Amino acid sequence: MTHQLCGLAEGRVVVALEGGYNLTSIARSMVAICKVLLGDALPRLEGAVIANESAQQCIQSTTTALAPYWKCLKHHLGPDVDAGVEQPVKPIKLEEPEPHPSANAMEPEQQAQSEPHPQVSTKQNATHPSSDDVSELLQQLELSGHTRVFAVQPLPSCPHLNDVQKLPSDRLDAKQPCGKCGDTSENWICLVCYQVYCGRYVKQHMVEHAQETQHSMVLSFADLSVWCYPCDSYVHNSVLFPAIDAAHVSKFGRHATLSS
């Protein structure tokens, strides 16, 4: 996707990291994106990749919601379909990306001589960047004058983990609405009493709940991150894994891959 976006606005692309605090996935995604921006060859997809049903549903719902405002999306709904009305999900097949245009424009020797950016060594079929890839990428960025990297770093532990209570059942409902306003767009669940309220960017009902009860730890249904109010920080610890996994099963229908 980054490769395709680079074809817009003469390659002036801003990459912002927001949500999704699976540390392994974030590291791999960040390395892959930076490699594309540096002009490295794209990793090849082995065979056809079919998006799972929940991902297809999200894409279809987003397309339906935006179609009244983005004319380019209307053809995805078909000529006889009204925008704004949710449609049945059609299977989505992810095709292998086209080769980078610059790869075919010159002979290999010419391309190596005219390459404007320092290259990060890669294996053509690598899909899981290693720690060596990350270190080498950071060195290349530093040589290019980029010495500051900003990232959300969750605490590995905090004194308020003792406040976390056991799940009232083996399951959570990630679609549960806010207990005060009924909003379903961006809710959190308290890991002390397991009540659900909306976030600070909706009507702040979870913030109010924390202030009234002094309950410290909350889990986001949006990105499955855990926030500690007294520490004013995200926390990633095995004590939180049962709740995170239960929310993951509710959202995606499968167990999460979690590591300390």
Contacts in CASP RR format, 6 or more apart in sequence:
PFRMAT RR
TARGET T0000
AUTHOR 0000-0000-0000
METHOD contacts of the structure
MODEL  1
MTHQLCGLAEGRVVVALEGGYNLTSIARSMVAICKVLLGDALPRLEGAVI
ANESAQQCIQSTTTALAPYWKCLKHHLGPDVDAGVEQPVKPIKLEEPEPH
PSANAMEPEQQAQSEPHPQVSTKQNATHPSSDDVSELLQQLELSGHTRVF
AVQPLPSCPHLNDVQKLPSDRLDAKQPCGKCGDTSENWICLVCYQVYCGR
YVKQHMVEHAQETQHSMVLSFADLSVWCYPCDSYVHNSVLFPAIDAAHVS
KFGRHATLSS
2 13 0 8 1.000
2 15 0 8 1.000
2 32 0 8 1.000
2 33 0 8 1.000
2 36 0 8 1.000
2 37 0 8 1.000
3 36 0 8 1.000
3 42 0 8 1.000
3 97 0 8 1.000
3 100 0 8 1.000
4 97 0 8 1.000
5 11 0 8 1.000
5 13 0 8 1.000
6 13 0 8 1.000
6 36 0 8 1.000
6 37 0 8 1.000
13 37 0 8 1.000
15 33 0 8 1.000
15 37 0 8 1.000
17 26 0 8 1.000
17 30 0 8 1.000
17 151 0 8 1.000
17 152 0 8 1.000
19 152 0 8 1.000
19 222 0 8 1.000
19 223 0 8 1.000
19 225 0 8 1.000
20 26 0 8 1.000
20 223 0 8 1.000
20 224 0 8 1.000
20 225 0 8 1.000
21 152 0 8 1.000
21 154 0 8 1.000
21 223 0 8 1.000
21 224 0 8 1.000
21 225 0 8 1.000
21 234 0 8 1.000
21 236 0 8 1.000
22 224 0 8 1.000
22 256 0 8 1.000
22 257 0 8 1.000
23 154 0 8 1.000
23 236 0 8 1.000
23 259 0 8 1.000
24 257 0 8 1.000
24 259 0 8 1.000
27 129 0 8 1.000
27 134 0 8 1.000
28 128 0 8 1.000
28 129 0 8 1.000
31 129 0 8 1.000
31 133 0 8 1.000
31 134 0 8 1.000
31 137 0 8 1.000
32 43 0 8 1.000
32 129 0 8 1.000
34 120 0 8 1.000
34 137 0 8 1.000
34 141 0 8 1.000
35 120 0 8 1.000
35 122 0 8 1.000
35 137 0 8 1.000
36 42 0 8 1.000
38 117 0 8 1.000
38 118 0 8 1.000
38 119 0 8 1.000
38 120 0 8 1.000
38 140 0 8 1.000
39 100 0 8 1.000
39 102 0 8 1.000
39 117 0 8 1.000
39 119 0 8 1.000
40 119 0 8 1.000
40 120 0 8 1.000
40 122 0 8 1.000
41 100 0 8 1.000
41 103 0 8 1.000
41 122 0 8 1.000
41 124 0 8 1.000
42 97 0 8 1.000
42 99 0 8 1.000
42 100 0 8 1.000
43 122 0 8 1.000
43 124 0 8 1.000
43 125 0 8 1.000
43 126 0 8 1.000
43 127 0 8 1.000
44 96 0 8 1.000
44 124 0 8 1.000
44 125 0 8 1.000
45 94 0 8 1.000
45 95 0 8 1.000
45 96 0 8 1.000
45 97 0 8 1.000
46 125 0 8 1.000
47 96 0 8 1.000
48 93 0 8 1.000
48 94 0 8 1.000
48 95 0 8 1.000
49 93 0 8 1.000
49 94 0 8 1.000
50 91 0 8 1.000
50 92 0 8 1.000
50 93 0 8 1.000
50 94 0 8 1.000
51 59 0 8 1.000
51 91 0 8 1.000
51 92 0 8 1.000
51 94 0 8 1.000
52 252 0 8 1.000
53 89 0 8 1.000
54 251 0 8 1.000
54 252 0 8 1.000
54 253 0 8 1.000
55 92 0 8 1.000
56 89 0 8 1.000
56 90 0 8 1.000
56 91 0 8 1.000
56 92 0 8 1.000
57 89 0 8 1.000
59 92 0 8 1.000
60 86 0 8 1.000
60 87 0 8 1.000
60 88 0 8 1.000
60 89 0 8 1.000
60 90 0 8 1.000
61 86 0 8 1.000
63 73 0 8 1.000
63 76 0 8 1.000
63 77 0 8 1.000
64 77 0 8 1.000
64 83 0 8 1.000
64 84 0 8 1.000
64 85 0 8 1.000
64 86 0 8 1.000
64 87 0 8 1.000
65 84 0 8 1.000
66 73 0 8 1.000
67 73 0 8 1.000
67 74 0 8 1.000
67 76 0 8 1.000
67 77 0 8 1.000
67 83 0 8 1.000
67 84 0 8 1.000
68 83 0 8 1.000
68 84 0 8 1.000
74 83 0 8 1.000
77 83 0 8 1.000
77 87 0 8 1.000
81 87 0 8 1.000
102 111 0 8 1.000
103 111 0 8 1.000
105 111 0 8 1.000
106 114 0 8 1.000
117 144 0 8 1.000
118 140 0 8 1.000
118 143 0 8 1.000
118 144 0 8 1.000
120 133 0 8 1.000
120 136 0 8 1.000
120 137 0 8 1.000
120 140 0 8 1.000
121 136 0 8 1.000
122 133 0 8 1.000
126 133 0 8 1.000
138 149 0 8 1.000
141 147 0 8 1.000
141 149 0 8 1.000
152 234 0 8 1.000
154 225 0 8 1.000
154 226 0 8 1.000
154 233 0 8 1.000
154 234 0 8 1.000
154 235 0 8 1.000
154 236 0 8 1.000
155 228 0 8 1.000
155 231 0 8 1.000
155 233 0 8 1.000
155 234 0 8 1.000
155 235 0 8 1.000
155 236 0 8 1.000
155 237 0 8 1.000
156 235 0 8 1.000
156 236 0 8 1.000
156 237 0 8 1.000
156 260 0 8 1.000
157 235 0 8 1.000
157 237 0 8 1.000
158 228 0 8 1.000
158 231 0 8 1.000
158 233 0 8 1.000
158 235 0 8 1.000
158 237 0 8 1.000
159 231 0 8 1.000
160 216 0 8 1.000
160 217 0 8 1.000
160 228 0 8 1.000
160 230 0 8 1.000
160 231 0 8 1.000
161 217 0 8 1.000
161 235 0 8 1.000
161 237 0 8 1.000
161 239 0 8 1.000
161 240 0 8 1.000
163 191 0 8 1.000
163 192 0 8 1.000
163 215 0 8 1.000
163 216 0 8 1.000
163 217 0 8 1.000
164 191 0 8 1.000
164 192 0 8 1.000
164 217 0 8 1.000
164 239 0 8 1.000
164 240 0 8 1.000
164 243 0 8 1.000
165 191 0 8 1.000
165 192 0 8 1.000
165 193 0 8 1.000
165 194 0 8 1.000
166 242 0 8 1.000
167 194 0 8 1.000
167 242 0 8 1.000
167 243 0 8 1.000
167 246 0 8 1.000
168 194 0 8 1.000
170 246 0 8 1.000
171 246 0 8 1.000
171 249 0 8 1.000
171 250 0 8 1.000
172 189 0 8 1.000
172 194 0 8 1.000
172 243 0 8 1.000
172 246 0 8 1.000
172 247 0 8 1.000
172 249 0 8 1.000
172 250 0 8 1.000
173 250 0 8 1.000
174 221 0 8 1.000
174 247 0 8 1.000
174 250 0 8 1.000
174 251 0 8 1.000
175 184 0 8 1.000
175 221 0 8 1.000
175 250 0 8 1.000
176 184 0 8 1.000
176 187 0 8 1.000
176 189 0 8 1.000
176 196 0 8 1.000
176 221 0 8 1.000
177 183 0 8 1.000
177 184 0 8 1.000
177 187 0 8 1.000
177 196 0 8 1.000
178 184 0 8 1.000
178 187 0 8 1.000
178 196 0 8 1.000
178 197 0 8 1.000
178 198 0 8 1.000
178 202 0 8 1.000
178 203 0 8 1.000
178 205 0 8 1.000
179 195 0 8 1.000
179 196 0 8 1.000
179 197 0 8 1.000
179 205 0 8 1.000
180 197 0 8 1.000
180 198 0 8 1.000
180 203 0 8 1.000
180 205 0 8 1.000
181 198 0 8 1.000
181 202 0 8 1.000
181 203 0 8 1.000
181 205 0 8 1.000
182 198 0 8 1.000
183 198 0 8 1.000
183 202 0 8 1.000
183 203 0 8 1.000
185 198 0 8 1.000
185 202 0 8 1.000
186 198 0 8 1.000
186 199 0 8 1.000
186 201 0 8 1.000
186 202 0 8 1.000
186 220 0 8 1.000
186 221 0 8 1.000
186 222 0 8 1.000
187 196 0 8 1.000
187 197 0 8 1.000
187 198 0 8 1.000
187 199 0 8 1.000
187 202 0 8 1.000
187 206 0 8 1.000
187 220 0 8 1.000
187 221 0 8 1.000
187 222 0 8 1.000
188 196 0 8 1.000
188 197 0 8 1.000
188 198 0 8 1.000
188 199 0 8 1.000
188 206 0 8 1.000
188 218 0 8 1.000
188 219 0 8 1.000
188 220 0 8 1.000
188 221 0 8 1.000
188 227 0 8 1.000
189 195 0 8 1.000
189 196 0 8 1.000
189 218 0 8 1.000
189 219 0 8 1.000
189 221 0 8 1.000
189 243 0 8 1.000
189 247 0 8 1.000
190 196 0 8 1.000
190 197 0 8 1.000
190 206 0 8 1.000
190 209 0 8 1.000
190 210 0 8 1.000
190 213 0 8 1.000
190 215 0 8 1.000
190 217 0 8 1.000
190 218 0 8 1.000
191 215 0 8 1.000
191 217 0 8 1.000
191 218 0 8 1.000
191 219 0 8 1.000
191 226 0 8 1.000
191 240 0 8 1.000
191 243 0 8 1.000
192 213 0 8 1.000
192 215 0 8 1.000
192 216 0 8 1.000
192 217 0 8 1.000
193 213 0 8 1.000
193 215 0 8 1.000
195 209 0 8 1.000
196 221 0 8 1.000
197 205 0 8 1.000
197 206 0 8 1.000
197 208 0 8 1.000
197 209 0 8 1.000
198 204 0 8 1.000
198 205 0 8 1.000
198 206 0 8 1.000
199 205 0 8 1.000
199 206 0 8 1.000
199 207 0 8 1.000
200 206 0 8 1.000
200 207 0 8 1.000
206 218 0 8 1.000
207 229 0 8 1.000
209 215 0 8 1.000
210 216 0 8 1.000
210 218 0 8 1.000
210 229 0 8 1.000
216 228 0 8 1.000
216 229 0 8 1.000
216 230 0 8 1.000
216 231 0 8 1.000
217 226 0 8 1.000
217 227 0 8 1.000
217 228 0 8 1.000
217 229 0 8 1.000
217 235 0 8 1.000
217 240 0 8 1.000
218 226 0 8 1.000
218 227 0 8 1.000
218 229 0 8 1.000
219 225 0 8 1.000
219 226 0 8 1.000
219 240 0 8 1.000
219 243 0 8 1.000
219 244 0 8 1.000
219 247 0 8 1.000
220 226 0 8 1.000
220 227 0 8 1.000
221 247 0 8 1.000
221 251 0 8 1.000
224 244 0 8 1.000
224 247 0 8 1.000
224 248 0 8 1.000
224 251 0 8 1.000
224 256 0 8 1.000
225 234 0 8 1.000
226 234 0 8 1.000
226 235 0 8 1.000
226 236 0 8 1.000
226 240 0 8 1.000
226 243 0 8 1.000
226 244 0 8 1.000
227 233 0 8 1.000
227 234 0 8 1.000
227 235 0 8 1.000
228 234 0 8 1.000
228 235 0 8 1.000
236 260 0 8 1.000
237 260 0 8 1.000
238 258 0 8 1.000
238 260 0 8 1.000
241 256 0 8 1.000
241 258 0 8 1.000
244 256 0 8 1.000
244 258 0 8 1.000
245 255 0 8 1.000
245 256 0 8 1.000
245 258 0 8 1.000
248 254 0 8 1.000
248 255 0 8 1.000
248 256 0 8 1.000
249 255 0 8 1.000
249 256 0 8 1.000
END
